[in-house]
Amino acid sequence: MRHVIFLIILSTYISHAHAEPLQPLAVSQNNPAMLRFFTPVALATPQEGRTSISFKQSYSSIFLADQLPNAKHYLADMELYLAELKLAHSINSTSSIYLQLPILRPNAGILDPFLHQYHQALSLPNGGREYRPENSYAYQYSQTSKHWDSQPRWDIGNIQAQWRYIWRKQENLQVSNAVAIKIPTAPSSRGWSNGGTDIALGMIAAWQGTTWASHAEVWYTHPLKRQDLGGDIRDYIRSNLSLGYNALYPFKATWIAQVQGGNSPYQTGIAALDQSPWLISAGIQVKQASGNTWRMSFVENITQSSTQDFGINIEIQMPIQQL
C-alpha cells in the first residue's frame, strides 16, 4: 500500500518523453472465496477515441484448508480455469467504461505430482497436499448458516463494470478515479458468489517514460451484503503496482513485474478466508504489427494461506475496429 502511494506522489514530479501507457498484467486473486467478492484486475485507461476487446485465460493450482490434516469448515483443492472477455471503451477525452464477463471451470487437475516433486527438490513445504489424494477435487464450506459442496462444472463468474474519469493528464502522467460494481451473477449455492452487490472506488496512476513505465491502482470496496459465512463482512482495500521495461533485444517487447494484494472482507477465524491475499507476477507483452497485443505471465503467491499456489495467464487485446 505504501509503495503504491509513493509511486503516485513520485510520478507527479517526473517528466519523460511520451510513450504508450503500460498495460498491467491481468492477474486476479483466484482463491475461490476471494472471487465471491469484487476482485479488481488492473488495466490501463484507454487512450482517447480507442476501443478494445480482450480475451484472457488463466490456469491456477489451488490448495487451501482451514486445518490439517482434515479440513473442518473450508477446503479448496482444485485447479481452476478462468476465461474472461473484457471490453474497454473511451467515451471522450476524460471518461471511459469497462465490462468484464468471466466464466470458470474448476477441475481435479494433473499437476499435484509435479508440485510435490518441485516442492521437495527446493525443500519447500507442500502446503498440505500430502494429506489428500493426488489430483483430487474439493470445494467445500460448512457452517450453521452457510454450506456448499461444489462439483466440477462450467459456471459463469461475477460480472464487473467500471467507469473511469481522468482528472490529471500530462505528457507522461495520467491520474484517474473510478467507480466499479460487481453484480452477483455467479451461483452462490456452489460457492462462487456472496449473493450480494459490491461497489468500489478506485484511484489509478500511470506514468510512461521512453524505456520504463509504471501503473498503480488502489481500490476501496464496500460490499452491500454485510453478513456472510457466519460473520460480519468488512470493507476492504486492494492495491496493485506494475513496473514495465521496454526492451529492443533480443526482440521488441515489454517485460513486466507486478505485485498486488490487500486485505480480506472476511472475519471468520479461518486463515484461508481472513488472511490478506498477496501475489507477485512476472510477464511479457508483445505487440504485433496488426495492432493486437499479447501478454503472458506467471503468478506466484506471497501469502500461501489465502491465494492460489501459482498460475499461468495469457491474454490477447485487439482494437475493436479490426473485428
Order of alpha helices (4+ residues) and beta strands (2+ residues): alpha-alpha-beta-beta-beta-alpha-beta-beta-beta-beta-beta-beta-beta-beta-beta-beta-beta-alpha-beta-beta-beta
